[in-house]
Amino acid sequence: MEKLDKMKIKKTKKNVGQRATSTHGHGARKKWRKSGHKGGVGMSGSGKRGDQKKTLVIKKYGNAYFGKQGFTSRGTARRKNMIMNVGFIDKNLDSLIKKFGANGVLNLSKYKILGSGDLSKKIKIKALQVSNSAREKIEEAGGSIEEISPKNENPEIKDGKDSKDE
């Protein structure tokens, strides 16, 4: 009998007692978990269906937060030269003269002039490039147009030949 008194009684482990209970004695399901209980930190939850956070995001960042950002696909190269149509020049002549005009000449040195629209007034224009239809319409109205060569090109060299060689 002495031997039985010295033996320890084996206790059941706590987790055995918690089997089949999802909370394991910590109250509501959420409470003993990590940041899921808080609903996320910072901008989490502001995705596609995050309507409850949209007001906060718009207030903080404006609408620039939503939508695609970054690189565009290779096929969508932007037009590099700035363009202006003859019809636009005719319609907005007063404001263009205030902005680009000097000594009776409209200096559009960064623009290529295209021939869409009609011109009703006689104008002198300096431009980077001119389409054939725009040149015809400007000269029909009694005006003149001068093409400016870009700054990086050497005006002495034309068509791959040096003018001094001739």
Secondary structure, 3 states (H helix, E strand, C coil): CHHHHHCCCCCCCHHHHCCCCCCCCCCCCCCCCCCCCCCCCCCCCCCCCCHHHHHHHHHHHHHHHCCCCCCCCCCCCCCCCEEEEHHHHHHCHHHHHHHHEECCEEEEEEEEEECCCCCCCCCEEEEEEECHHHHHHHHHCCCEEEECCCCCCCCCEECCEECCCC
